[in-house]
Structure formats: C-alpha cells, structure tokens
Amino acid sequence: MPDPTERPARHAAEDETAAPATPPGRSLRDLGRALLRPSASHILLAAVLLVFGVGVGTQLTTKAADDPYATARRADLIQLLDTATTETSRLEAEIAQLKTTRDKLQSGVDGAKVAQAEAQNRLDNLAILNGTVGATGPGIRVVVYDPGQKVSASTLLDAVEEFRDAGAEVIEINDSIRVVASTWFAGANGSVVADRTAITWPMVIDVIGEGHALEEAARFRGGLVSQVQQLGGSVTITQETSVRITAVRSLPQNQYARPA
Amino acid sequence: MFAILALLVGIALGIWLEPSLPPGLTTYLPIMIVAALDALFGALRAWFDGTFSDRVFAVSFFSNVLIAALIVFIGDQIGVGSQLSTAVVVVFGIRIFTNAAAIRRAVFHA
C-alpha cells in the first residue's frame, strides 16, 4: 500500500530544490495563498481532484438512486433471494387457502340465493292460490244479468268448476268475493250467498286465465250461458288482456292440520 | 483555486451526468473513494510539512485507489470480499485520522 505521507517526503526532498523554497511548517494562510496563486503544479492537482470529484459524484448519485441492492454482494443477494422465495411460497399457499374459503362461501351464497328464489316463487304461487294477494293478468270478464233472480248457487258452483277446468287461476265475483278452494255457495228464494256475502245483480265474474278457453267454458251447450238463458237472463263475456283482481282473503289459521 | 474549482466541477459532473457504472464496479467505488480521501489527506499533510510534490501526489493517488480496489477484488475472488473491504476501510480510516491529526497540529499548533 503506497504511503502518501512517507513517499512524498523522499521525493519532495529532491523536488523541493526546484520548487520555490518554502520553509517547512506552513500555516493555513499559506495554503490559501498558494491556492489563490495559480501555478503549473495546480493543473495536475486539478486533474486528479476532477477525477476524485467525478467518483464522489457518481457514488452520491448511486446512493441517491436508493437502490440498496445495486452495491450488495452476491452472498447477501442470494440470502435475500432465498428469504423472498420462502416468503413468496408461504404467501402463495395462503392465497390458495383463502381462495378455497372464498369459493366455498361463494357457492354457499349462490345456493342460498337459489333456495330463496325458489321459496319466493312458491310463496307467490301459494299467495295467489290462497287469495291473500291481488293478481293481474289476461282473462275474461263475465257479466250475468238475471232479472228474475233465478240463478241458483249450484249453477254458480258449476260455472266456477267449469272455469277451473278451463285453467282459471284466479276468480273473483263482484270485485269483492275472492273465490278460493274453501269458498262455498248457498242460496234460497232467489238470493245467492258466497262466503257469507250476498251476491248482487248483475253479477260480475272476473277470471284470470287463457281467455279463449275460459270463454268456451262458459258458452258450451249446457254451460253457464245456456243455463242463464233458460232462466230468462243474459250473459255478456269480454276477453281482456289485463284483468285486475284486488279482492283478497285473510289467511285462515289451521286449527288442526300441521305440515307433515 | 483551479484545484478547488476542479473538485466542485468533478462532483457536479458526477451528479449531473450520472455516468452508468459497470455493475461489477459498484462495490469497488466506495473503497476507491476512501483510498482517494486518504491520498488527499496525505497530500495535505505533506504540504503542511513542506514536502508536497504534485507528481508524487498524482502517482500516490492513483496507486492508492488501484491497490485498494485490487485488494477488494482479490478478496471477492477468494470469498472474503466483504471482510477485506471492511479491513481496507478500517485501515484507511485510521490513516485518515492520523493525517488529520498531523494537519490539525500544523494548522492550530495544538
């Protein structure tokens, strides 16, 4: 290793005679004066310091680039890489596990959604069947004129059964009586009662279903129309694209029957 | 005056131009800078002693830097690079402090 303090001492001893004689033991003031006064030796000094400056500047920017791995050694880098690889595989395993959990939960949610849609569908069907909600859809409107009030409860029951056979889904009488499974008809001496409600004339029957089939169910020989005509009344039937039924029934509470 | 200007210009050049160092050299540059610092302090001490020579300074500067880099390079080849670079930094650090002490004595007479 060269020694810039020792070796210059020997060389300088020879050069010192050529250089302007300066007594040993200079002060800081001498240094400033020497630096301010340009001389030939300053050029070599400047060249060396320029090289040194470039090196320092380069190192500063390398550090400023904030890349601690650029100057790291191979062994350290290998260790870092090993750590990173281990961490990566650990995290990947965690990702896979979490994905499995997520998929499980997802399928559970989907299953629950399907079940809920199914249940809602059944609920809607049962609600319409039980008459607890209003309904709308294509169907027919039947108006029965019976000036002699001779139409009997059994005629009415036959008509309802024929409508059901023709695929009626919802039947309503006089915008107030919802005909459901438990609806009953009774009557005597020219008055007809359905579900405790007296039927007023002319009677209006709204039916939701396939319009043509429902109309045929009323018009066939021996059906509602011909029966009423025999009794001296008349019937008008109009097929409508949208029949709106608003009469509802409260849900009866089963006293004995329980779901099995 | 030239010397200090050259030093500043050199640092500015190094920062602005950002010379791209070959990847193999990045571990040696800090060592080389420490060696150069040692040469600088040695030169300053020699100047205060009245034995300064620009030729000797230039030669010692470059040989210092090269030998320091060589030692670390050999260390890297035989697998003790980081230890040897630590050793070089320690040795140069001690020498810089010694030179700094001599300079302090010359400047402050204390």
Interface residues (C-beta under 8 A of the other chain):
Chain A: M1 P2 D3 P4 T5 R7 P8 A9 H11 A12 A13 D15 E16 A19 T22 P23 P24 G25 R26 S27 L28 L31 A34 L35 L36 P38 S41 H42 I43 L44 L45 A46 A47 V48 L49 L50 V51 F52 G53 V54 G55 V56 G57 T58 Q59 L60 T61 T62 A70 T71 R73 A75 D76
Chain B: M1 F2 A3 I4 L5 A6 L7 L8 V9 G10 I11 A12 L13 G14 I15 W16 E18 P19 L21 P23 T26 T27 L29 P30 M32 I33 A36 D38 A39 L40 G42 A43 R45 A46 W47 F48 D49 G50 T51 F52 S53 D54 R55 V56 F57 A58 V59 S60 F61 F62 S63 N64 I67 A68 D76 G81 S82 V91 N99 A102 A106 V107
